[in-house]
Amino acid sequence: MNYIVALGNPGEEYKNTRHNVGRVVLEAFVKKNDFSDWVPDKKLKALSSEGKIGNEKAFLIEPETFMNKSGLSLQSIITSKKKAENLVVIHDDLDLPIVKFKISFNKSSGGHRGVESIIKAIKTEAFTRVRVGISPSTASGKLKKPKGEKEVGDFILGEFKKSEMETLKKISKKVSDALEMLILEGREKAMGEFNKN
């Protein structure tokens, strides 16, 4: 079984915020593939959906806890190193511009509280992450990241601009392709293909 988790905060007020980019991207993947409707799962404190990509089974999870408690939704199902290796976590990344995403494996949280919570809950960093950029950049590609705790907090909990949502739709299609390749052809192939840009 493959497990795909999209990080974000629950509730309508957070729906289109930058911190919820994982959920925005996963919704596009669900629409493209054949998955069941989202159902509330009290045990996992999450919404879940099941389906297949090719012949591979996939279980999708959107934690219904706040970001810094994301690990609570995984501790009862990711119970071994083997299961962790089949886990893909999609989340926002301030160190990437909004036009990019990167696949990484067995890396530290980089200060991301949702990822930190998962590492603590499943007791390993050996899982795959799809880091989706949320920072604006200049025409030459230089990042314009917010600085300072309050500025960062306001920024990640702020809504995407209309033009950014358009960019995100395009990126979501690429992330969907990357998730399919991850599951059907393996991590190394997907990283080689999608981390080039």
N, C-alpha and C positions, 0 to 999 in steps of 0.2 A: 504493500500500500504506500502511495505517495501522499504526503501531507503538505498542503500549501496554506500558509497563514498570512493574512493581510492585516497589518497593524494600523491602528487608528483609535479615535475616541468615539464612544457611542453617542447617539442623539442627533437630531436634525441640525442643531446649531453648529455641529462640527463637520457636517457632511462634505462640504467643498473646501475645507481648510487644507493648508499645505501638509499638516501633520497626518492627514488622512489619505495621502496619495496612494498608499498601499491598497486601500479599499477601492479607490476610484479605478485603479489599474486592474484589480481583480474582477471587478464588475464587467469590464470589457472582455476578459477571458471567459467568464461564465456565459456571456451572450454568444460568444463564438463557438463554444463547445456544448456538449450535451450533459448538463448537470441538473440535478433535482432543484426544486425551489429551496430557498434558504429556510431552515427551521430553527427555532430557538432550542438550544440544548442547555438545560439547567445545570447538568453535571459539569459541563465544560465552561459554563458562564460565557457562552458564545453562540453565534449563529453558525450553522454548518450546512454543507451541501455535498452530495456525493455524485460521482460520475466517472466517465472513462475518457482517456485520451488514447486513441488506438485501442490496444488490448490492456493498457495499464490503468489500474484503478487509482482514483485520486479522491482525497477527502479534503474539502476546503473549510477553512475556519476563519471567522471574523470575531475576535474576542469582543465581548460586550462589557469588559472592564475598561477602566481608563488605561492609557498607554503604559504607565509605570507598573501596572499589575498584569501585563499581557501574559506572563509566564503561567499564571493560574489556569489559563485555558489549555495548557499543554502538559502540565505535570502528570495528569492521569493517563495520557495516551502516548507521549514520547518517553517510554520507560526503559529504553536501552540505547546503546551507542548505534546499533544497526538502524533503529527507527529514526534516530537523530540524523543519520546520513541520508535518509529519505525525506527530510524536512526542508522545505523552502519557505523562507520568511521574506515578505515584500514590505519595504518600509521607505520612508523619506530620508534623503541625505542632503544636508546643507553644504557638503563639500563637492557636490556635483551641480552643474548648471541644469536648468529645467529641460534642456533638449537631450539630456543623456541619462543612461542608466548603466550600472555595472553589476556583474555577477561575481560574488566572492564566496570563499569557503574557508571555514576554520579560522576566522579572524575575530579580534576583540570587538567589543560593542562600539568603540569609537565615541563613547559618551552618549550613545542613543539609549534612552531609558527603557524603551520597549524591548530592545535587544538585550540589554542588561538583565531585565526581569526574566527573559526566556533562558539566558545562560544560567542564571541562578536556579531556575526551576528544573531544568533538564540536566544540569551539572556537566555541560560540555559546550565548547564553541564549535564543535565539528558538525556544522550544518550549513546549508547553502543560504545565502542572502541575495536578494535582488534589490539593490540600492537605487532608488529613483530620485534623480536630482530635483531640487525645488528652489535653488538659488538663481536669481537673475544674473545675467552676465552682459558685458559690453559687446559691441560689434566684433571686437577682436578676440572675444572669448574669455576675457578676464572676469573672474567671479566677483560679484558685488554682494558679499555675504554680510548680514547684519552682525554688529559687534556688541558685546555686553549682554548679560543675562536677560534683562528686561526686553531689550530690542529683539533678541533671538526668540524669546517666549511670545512676544506680540506678533512676530513675523510668522512663526510656524503655526500659530493659531489663527492667523489671518486667512481670508479667502483668496483663492486664485483669481486673478484678473481674467476678463473674458478672453483676451488674446492668449493667456497662459493655458486656459482650458482647451483651446484649439490645439495648441502644441501638445498638451497632455493626451488628447485623443489619438494623435499620430504616434506618440511614444507608447501608448497602451497597446496598439496593434503590434508593435515590435516586441514589447514585453510578453504578449500572448504567444508570439512565435518562439521566443526564448524559453518560456515555460514548457511549451510542447517539446522543444528539442531537449531540454533538461530531462524531462520524464521519459521520452522515447529513445534518445540517443546518448544520454549521460551528461554529466557535469562538464567534463573536459571539453567535449565537442561544443557545448553551448558557450562556454567561456571563450574558447578560441574563435567562435563565430561572432559573438555579440560584444566582446570587450575590445574589439579592434578599433572602434571609432573613438 
